[in-house]
Amino acid sequence: MSGAFEILLAALAPQDIGNWAALSLIAASFFTSALTASAGIGGGLALLALMGYLVPVTAIIPLHGVVQLGSNIGRAAFLYSHISWICLAAFLAGAFPGAWIGGLAVGALPDNLLKAALGVFILVITWVRLPRLAAMTLPGFAATGAITTFLTMLFGATGPLNAVVLSKTFPERLRFQATSAAIMSAQHLVKTLAFALSGFVFAHWLPLIAAMILTGLAGTWVGTHILRRMPESRFRLIFRICLTILALDLARRGVAGMAHG
């Protein structure tokens, strides 16, 4: 049984990472999706922080984007009738130039600097209370698409930033969740296309990506039906502390790499 299990892991794991790193990512996709579904916080950030330990730095953001694309498409499809299509179109109009400029920035920055910046970004998103903005106009959605897509090319998890914009524009819960899922799907799709056009090779990562998307869907189901019973206030604090430790170490490794480089 163990031999067959190792063969299966080898089929899923690309040469860039080991078999057990692949297994850890597949499991992490399940638990972080369950986290988002149950607590409404930070699953994408948690997955991003964990990937900093298991995936080459140049592959973190592209792979994270594809996995999150699969997760958000499922949510958007389920709430299809509640999506604000005109706001989505305005957001996309800004997302394309944002992805292009972000792609240029990614190619110009050294790996260790990106790792350190990613750690700092996770810390800011985790602990800084973001202001709730007024309802946005269509030009505002286009500007948001450009800015947050530029940032997602560098740092990945910009869902909390987009949520700040959407929270006032769509006070009705289903409208907010549906449009948020559609916008994040569009943003991750644009990001994936930008990385593919810039030369990132997704092909040999596809088995791992597929497995992570499947476990992510399972985690979403579990989080929706079971984990909501957990006490939220203590859970949020523990989660933020764990995420902070991961982000601090990620930033430390980036700074240490720059110092030795």
C-alpha positions in Angstrom: 0.0 0.0 0.0 2.8 2.4 0.9 4.5 1.7 -2.4 1.3 2.5 -4.4 0.9 5.7 -2.3 4.4 6.8 -3.1 3.8 6.2 -6.8 0.6 8.3 -6.6 2.4 11.1 -4.8 5.2 11.0 -7.4 2.7 11.4 -10.2 1.2 14.4 -8.5 4.4 16.1 -7.4 6.5 18.1 -10.0 10.2 17.8 -9.9 10.5 21.2 -8.2 9.2 19.8 -4.9 9.2 16.5 -3.0 6.4 14.0 -2.7 5.6 15.0 0.9 5.6 18.7 0.1 2.9 17.9 -2.6 0.9 15.9 0.0 1.2 18.9 2.4 -0.1 21.3 -0.2 -3.1 19.0 -1.1 -4.0 18.8 2.6 -3.4 22.5 3.1 -5.9 23.3 0.3 -8.5 21.3 2.1 -8.0 22.9 5.5 -7.6 26.5 4.2 -10.8 26.2 2.1 -12.6 24.8 5.2 -11.3 27.8 7.1 -12.6 30.3 4.6 -16.0 28.6 4.4 -16.4 28.3 8.2 -14.9 31.5 9.6 -15.0 33.8 6.5 -11.3 34.7 7.1 -7.9 34.2 5.7 -7.9 30.8 4.0 -6.2 32.3 0.9 -3.6 34.1 3.1 -2.9 30.9 5.1 -2.4 28.9 2.0 -0.1 31.6 0.6 2.0 31.6 3.7 2.4 27.8 3.7 3.3 27.7 0.1 6.2 30.0 1.0 7.8 27.0 2.7 7.0 24.3 0.1 7.1 25.9 -3.4 9.9 27.8 -5.2 9.3 31.5 -4.8 8.8 32.1 -8.5 6.0 29.6 -8.5 4.1 30.6 -5.4 1.9 33.4 -6.9 1.1 31.6 -10.2 0.1 28.3 -8.4 -1.8 30.1 -5.7 -3.8 32.0 -8.3 -4.8 28.9 -10.2 -6.0 27.0 -7.1 -7.9 30.1 -5.9 -9.4 30.4 -9.4 -10.9 27.0 -9.1 -12.3 27.7 -5.6 -13.9 31.1 -6.6 -15.4 29.8 -9.8 -17.3 27.3 -7.8 -18.7 30.0 -5.5 -19.5 32.3 -8.4 -21.4 29.6 -10.3 -23.5 28.7 -7.2 -24.5 32.4 -6.8 -24.7 33.2 -10.5 -28.0 35.1 -10.4 -26.7 37.5 -7.8 -23.6 38.8 -9.7 -23.4 42.4 -10.7 -22.2 42.0 -14.2 -21.6 45.6 -15.0 -19.3 46.0 -12.0 -17.5 42.9 -13.0 -16.9 44.3 -16.5 -15.6 47.6 -15.1 -13.3 45.7 -12.8 -11.9 43.6 -15.7 -11.3 46.8 -17.7 -8.7 47.8 -15.1 -7.5 44.3 -14.3 -5.8 43.7 -17.7 -3.4 46.7 -17.5 -2.8 46.0 -13.8 -1.7 42.5 -14.6 0.6 43.7 -17.4 2.4 46.2 -15.2 2.5 43.8 -12.3 4.1 41.1 -14.6 6.8 43.6 -15.5 7.5 44.3 -11.8 7.6 40.6 -10.9 10.3 40.0 -13.6 12.4 42.9 -12.3 12.4 42.0 -8.6 14.8 39.4 -7.1 13.3 36.3 -5.4 14.4 37.1 -1.9 13.0 40.6 -2.1 9.7 39.1 -3.2 9.7 36.6 -0.3 10.4 39.4 2.3 7.7 41.6 0.7 5.2 38.8 0.7 5.8 38.2 4.5 5.3 41.9 5.2 2.1 42.0 3.0 0.6 39.1 4.9 1.3 40.8 8.2 -0.3 44.0 7.1 -3.5 42.3 5.8 -3.7 40.2 9.0 -3.4 42.9 11.6 -4.2 46.3 10.0 -7.9 47.2 10.1 -8.7 48.3 6.5 -11.2 51.3 6.2 -14.6 50.6 4.8 -15.0 52.7 1.7 -18.1 54.4 0.4 -20.1 52.8 -2.4 -18.0 52.7 -5.6 -18.8 54.0 -9.1 -17.9 52.1 -12.3 -14.7 54.1 -12.7 -13.9 53.2 -9.1 -14.3 49.5 -9.9 -11.9 49.9 -12.9 -9.3 51.7 -10.7 -9.7 48.9 -8.1 -9.2 46.3 -10.8 -6.0 47.9 -11.9 -4.6 48.4 -8.4 -5.5 45.1 -6.8 -4.5 43.1 -9.9 -1.1 44.8 -9.9 -0.8 43.9 -6.2 -2.0 40.3 -6.7 0.8 39.7 -9.3 3.3 40.5 -6.6 1.6 39.2 -3.4 -1.2 36.9 -4.4 -4.0 37.2 -1.8 -5.7 40.5 -2.4 -9.2 39.2 -1.5 -9.4 41.4 1.7 -8.6 44.5 -0.3 -11.4 43.8 -2.8 -13.8 43.0 0.0 -13.2 46.5 1.4 -14.4 48.0 -1.9 -17.4 45.7 -2.3 -18.6 45.8 1.3 -20.3 49.2 1.0 -21.4 48.9 -2.7 -23.2 45.6 -2.0 -24.6 45.6 1.6 -26.9 42.7 0.7 -25.1 39.5 1.6 -25.8 37.3 -1.4 -25.0 40.1 -3.8 -21.8 40.8 -2.0 -20.7 37.2 -2.0 -21.6 36.5 -5.6 -19.9 39.6 -7.0 -16.9 39.1 -4.8 -16.5 35.5 -6.0 -16.9 36.6 -9.6 -14.4 39.5 -9.3 -11.8 37.2 -7.6 -12.4 34.5 -10.3 -11.8 37.2 -13.0 -8.7 38.5 -11.2 -7.1 35.1 -10.8 -7.9 34.2 -14.4 -6.2 37.4 -15.7 -3.3 36.7 -13.4 -3.0 33.2 -14.6 -3.0 34.3 -18.3 -0.4 37.0 -17.5 2.0 34.5 -15.9 1.4 32.0 -18.8 2.2 34.7 -21.4 5.3 35.7 -19.4 6.7 32.2 -19.7 5.6 30.4 -16.5 5.1 26.7 -17.4 1.9 25.4 -15.7 1.9 22.1 -17.5 4.0 20.0 -15.2 2.1 21.4 -12.1 -1.3 20.5 -13.5 -1.8 17.2 -11.5 -0.9 18.9 -8.3 -3.2 21.9 -9.2 -6.1 19.5 -10.0 -5.7 17.6 -6.7 -5.5 20.9 -4.7 -8.7 22.2 -6.4 -10.5 19.0 -5.6 -9.5 19.0 -1.9 -10.3 22.7 -1.8 -13.9 21.9 -2.9 -14.1 19.2 -0.3 -12.8 21.6 2.4 -15.4 24.2 1.4 -18.2 21.6 1.9 -16.8 20.6 5.3 -16.4 24.2 6.4 -19.9 25.1 5.3 -21.6 22.1 7.1 -19.4 21.3 10.1 -16.8 23.8 11.2 -19.2 26.7 11.8 -20.0 25.2 15.2 -16.5 26.2 16.5 -16.3 29.3 18.7 -15.2 32.1 16.4 -13.5 34.7 18.6 -10.8 32.4 20.1 -10.4 30.7 16.7 -9.7 34.0 15.0 -7.0 35.0 17.5 -5.2 31.6 17.3 -5.4 31.8 13.5 -3.9 35.3 13.4 -1.1 34.4 15.7 -0.2 31.3 13.6 -0.3 33.3 10.4 1.9 36.0 12.0 4.5 33.5 12.9 4.6 32.1 9.3 4.7 35.6 7.8 7.5 36.8 10.1 9.6 33.7 9.3 8.9 34.2 5.6 10.1 37.8 5.8 13.1 36.8 7.9 14.2 34.2 5.3 13.8 36.8 2.5 15.9 39.3 4.4 18.5 36.7 5.2 18.7 35.7 1.6 19.3 39.3 0.5 22.0 39.7 3.1 23.8 36.6 2.0 23.3 37.4 -1.6 
